[in-house]
Amino acid sequence: MIKSILFCTDGSEYSSVAGDYAIWLAQKLGARIEALHVTDVRLLEAPLLADLSGAIGAQPYQALLPQLQDMQAQRAGVILDAVADRCRKAGVQCATLHRTGSVVENIAEEETRTELVVLGQRGEHAQAIGQFLGSSVERVVRRSIKPCLVTPAKFRELRHVLMAYDGSAQSSKSLQVAVELCRTLGLKLSIVTVVPAPLETGVSSVLEDAVRTAKDHGIEPTSETLVGHPEQRILEYAERRQVDLIVMGAYGHTHIRELILGSTTTHVIRKSDVPVLLTR
C-alpha cells in the first residue's frame, strides 16, 4: 500500500484541507509525507513586475529582483514550517521541499519518488476562479503518472468509498485500488456503473464482474446501476449515500489515451464536495 505521499501546498485554505487528508492517510497507512511548495516562476515575470521595471528602469529592477525572490523564499518557509509542525504534532514523518520554476514540472519530477499526490481542488486564487478547477490542479492531473487525490473545501474522515466502474482496463485498475484501500482502512465500498438507458434485466454484467472481484478480495460491496449522464449520476449518488471518497480512472475507456481529461472526470473533480482519487 501507499508508503510515501507528495503533498502539494500553496498556503491556501484548500491546500490546508489537502494537508488534513494527507496527514490522515499517512497516520492510517504508516506513510511519510513530502510537502512541496513551488514558487511559480511566473510570479517573477508577471505584467506588474514588467511595468515596475519599465517605471523604475531596468537596472533598479534587476537590483530589486533578488529581494522579490527572497520574499517568496520566506513565504515558502513559513508555509512549509507550518506543514512540518502539523505533521510533527500528528506523529507523521515529514520532509519539506521548496522549488522555484514551473509548478507542473516540479510536481512531475518529485512525484516519481512517491506513490500518491495530494492537492487541493482549487488554489490560492479560488475566490477569483469560482467554480472553475484550479489551472495548476488541472495541469498536474493531466500530466501526473501517479494516483492523484484532489480534495475539496472541507475535511471529513473516510468511511464510505464510491467506485465508478465502466468495465475498462483503466477502471479495473481503479477497482483494485479502491478494494485495497477499503480492505486496509476498513472502509465501506459502493460500486456503480452508469448506462444511458434502463437495462432489461436491471443489472449490468459489467457491474456484476466488479462486485465479484471485490468479493474475491474479501470486500462485500453495495452496488447499483445508474441511468443517465455519468458525471451527474455519480455526484448525485455520492450525495444521496453520503460517500466520503470517489475513486475513478483519470481517463475514459477509449483505446487512445486522451490528451485532456475526459468530460466526466473533469466535471466530477470540479463539482465534488468529497475528495476524488484519480488512478492510473
N, C-alpha and C positions, 0 to 999 in steps of 0.2 A: 504494500500500500504506500501512500504518499509519505515521504520522509523529509522532503525539502520543499518549502513554499516561497515563491517570489511574490512579495507584497509591494505593489507599486503605489507610492504615495505622493500627492502634491500638496498635502496640508489642508485640503478642503474637507467639508463636512462629509461628503460622500466617501472620501478616502479614509476618514476616521472610522466610518461604519465598515468599510472593507477591512480595516485593521481588526475590528471586532471579530469578523468572520475568520480572518487568517489566524488570529490568536486562539479562537475557539477550536478550530480544526487542528491546529498544532498541539493543543492540550490533549485532545481526544486521540490523536494519531501518534503522539510522541514525536512530532516533526519539529524541525528547526525552521526559522524564518530568516530570509534575506530581505531586508527592507531597502528598496531602491527609490531614490529621488533623482529625477533627471531635470536639470535646468535646461529648458528648451532654448537652443541657440538663437531661435528667432526673437527671443526677448531682448537680445542684444543687437538685433538688426531690424527692430520694428520701425515703422514710419516716424513715430515720435522721436526716436533717437536720431533718425536721419535728419529730421527737422532741426533737432538740437545741434547736430554737427554743423548744419548749414547756418544756424543762427550765431553760434559762438566761434565757428571756424574749425577747420579740420584738426589743427594741432592741439587746441584746448580739448577738443572732443576725444582725441586719442589719449590725452592725459587723464580724462575723466573715465574712460572705459574700464581701466583696472579697478576703479572704485565701484563701478556698477557690478563688475564681476565679483568683487569681494562682498558686496551686499547680497548677491544671490547665493554665494557660498555660505554666508552667515545664516541666511534664511533656511537653506538646506540643512545646516547643522542643527538649528532649532527644531525643525520638523523631524529629523531622524533621531535626535536625542529623545524627543517625546515618545517616539515609537519604541526605542530601546528601553525606556523607563517602563512603558506599559508591559512590554514582554517580560522584563525582569520581575515585575510585580506578579505577573501571571505564571511565573516559573517556566517560561519558554525561552529556549536558546535563540539568540538573535544576532545577526551581523548587519551592519548598515553600510550603505554604499551611495556615494554621490557622483553623478556623472553630468557632464555638460555636452550637449550636442542634440542629435535627433532623438526624440522620445521613443519612437518606434524602433529605431535601430539599436538603441541601448537596451531596451527591454528584450528585443530579439536575441541580443548577444548574451545577456545574463540568464535568460530562461533555459539555455542549454545546460546549465548546471543545477536546475531544479526540476520538479515534477508537476508543479501546479502554479499557475499565475493567478493572482487575486488582484482585482482592481475595481474601483467604483464605477457605477453606471454612468455617472457624469463627473466632471472635474471642477476646478475652482471657478469656472465661468458658468456654472449650472443655471443661475438665475437668468443669465443673458440668453442662453440657448434654449431654455424652456424644455419642451418635451423631446427635442432632438437629442439623439445619442451623442455623447461627447466625441468630438472628432478624433482625438487621440485614442480613445477606447475602441472606436470602430476600426481604426487603422491597425491597432495592436491585435485585435481579434482576427482580423483578416490575415495578418502576417504570421501569427503565432503557430508554432508546431506542437505546442503543449496544451493540455486542457486549461481552459480559462474559466474562472469563476467571476462573473460580473454581478456585483452586489448592489442592492437598492439603497434607498434613503434611510431605512430603519433596520435595526438588527433584531432578529429573534432566533432562538435556538432551533436547530434542525431536529424535527421529529418525523416528518412525513415527506417522502420524496415522490415526485411525479416524473415518470419516464415517458417521453413522447417517442413512440416507435412506429416506423413505417416499413420495416422489413428489409431495408437496405443493409449493405455491409457496414456502412458507417453507423447506422442505427444499432446494429448488432454489437458493435464495439461500445457504443454508449450504454447499452443494456448491461454489458459486463461490468462497466464502471459503476453503474447505479446499484447493481446487485452486490458488488463487493463493498461499496460504501454502506449500504444498508446492513449487510452482514457484520461488518466491522464495528459500526456505531450503534447497532440495534435499532435501526430506523424502519418505519413502515414504508412499504412500496406500493404505489399505484402505477399501472401501465395503461396508456391509452393509445389508440390509433384513430386517425380521422379519415373518414371516407366522404366523398362528395354527395352520395345519395344513400338512403337506407338499404341495408342488405336484406335479402330474402330470409336468411337464417338468423339475422340479428347479431351474429358473431363473426368477426373477421378471422380467417385462418391465420393471417399474419399475427394477430393478437394472441391466438391460441399458441402459436410457436413461442412467442415471447414469454407467456405465462409458464409454459412447460420448461423453458430454460431457467427461469427464476426458481421454480420448484426444484429443479435438478441441483440447484446450489443452496438449497435449504431455506429459501425465502417463499413465503405464501403471500403473493400479491393480490390486491384487488385489481380488477380490470374493467374497461368499458370501451365500446366502440362509439365514437362521436361522429356526428354528421354535420358537415358544413365546411367553412374555411378553417384550416388548421390553426392559424395564429389566433383567431378569435375563440375557437372552442378550447384550445389548450389553456388560455388565460382564464376563461370562464370556469373551467373545471378546477383549476388551481384555486380560484377564489371560493368556489362552492364547497370544495372538500378541505379547505384550509391547509393547503400544501405549503411547505416551508422551503422547498427547493425543486427547481425544474431541471431535469437533465435531458439534453438533446444534442444531436450532432451539429457541428458548426456549418456543415454544408448539406445540400439536398441530396437526393438519391440519383441524380444524373450520372452518367458514366464519365463525363468530363468534369473535372473539378472546377467549380465556379471561380471566376476571378474576383467576384464580390460576394458578400454574404447573400444567401437566399432570402427572399422577402419574409418567409416565415420566421427565420432566425432573427433577422433584424427587428421585426415587429415585436417579437416576444421579449428580447433583451431590452428594447426601448420602453415597453409598456409594463413589464412585470414589476409587481410590488414585492417579489421574493427573489433571492439570488438565482441566477441561471448558470448551470455548469455546462459549458460547451466542450465536447470531447472531440478528439481527432482520430 
